Amino acid sequence: MFITDACVGCAFCMLVCPYNAIVVFGRARVDYETCNACMKCIMYCPNSAIGVEFLESGLESGLESGLESGYQEPQEPKSERFRIT
């Protein structure tokens, strides 16, 4: 995941992230240790400011099929490492 210059700091991505992997200080920042690549932030960003780069071949088709079927909550979420209040 990466944040582009289109980010306006609205924090919507932070609110929809089920892993609390995004913090916003001016612009959104992703905690890659906590992020589970569920793509929920990408689907809900009003400015399309979040991108993804695949490092393994074949993942693109998995993303496309996941987006077509709609978001589903992860089966086994990672434990929370921090809470944003």
N, C-alpha and C positions, 0 to 999 in steps of 0.2 A: 504494500500500500504506500502511496505517496500523496502528498498534498500539493496541489498546483497553485499558481498565482490567483486563480479564480476564487480561492477561499476568502470569505469576508468575515470570518470569525463568528458566525451565527450560533455555533455550538450545537446545532441540530444533530450532527454526527455523534457527538459526545452523548447526547441524550438517548439515541437509539442503539448505541453499542451495548450488547448484552454482556460484554467482557470488561467494561470500564477501561478500554484500551486507548481511549482518545482523551486528551486534555486540550483545552483552548486557552492560549495566552496570546491574544492578538490574532493568531492563526492556529488552526488545529495542528496537533502533533500526535503521532501514533507511537504507542509503546509496543515495539515489535515483540517483546518477550511475552506480553499479555494478549496481543492480537491473535485471534484464531482464524482469520481470513474468512469470516462468515459472509462478508460483502454487504451487510446490512447498511453500513455507512454510505457505501457507493449508491445503493438503490434509493436512499432517502435524502441525499445531499441536494438541496434546491439549486445549487450552482454548478453541479457536475465537477466539483473541485477535487475529488478524490480519484486517484487512478491506481491501477494495479499492473505490475510487471511480473510475468510468469518466468520462473527460473528453470522449470522442468517442462519438457514437451508433453503435450496431451492435456494439460490443465485447462487450456482455453475452452475445449469442448465441454468440460465439466462445468465451467462457469456459465457458459451459454445455456446448457440444459438446466442448471440451477436457477438462473434468472427467468427462464421460460416458465418453470413450474412454480415460481414464487418462493419467497423466503420461508424457511422452516427453522424453528428453534433448534439449536445444537442438541444432540443426544446426551453428550457428556461434557458439560461446560468445565473449563479450567477453574480452579479455585481463585477467588478474588485475591489479588495481591495488594490492592489499595482501593479506597473508596473516595470518590470526589463528593464533597459536601458543599 
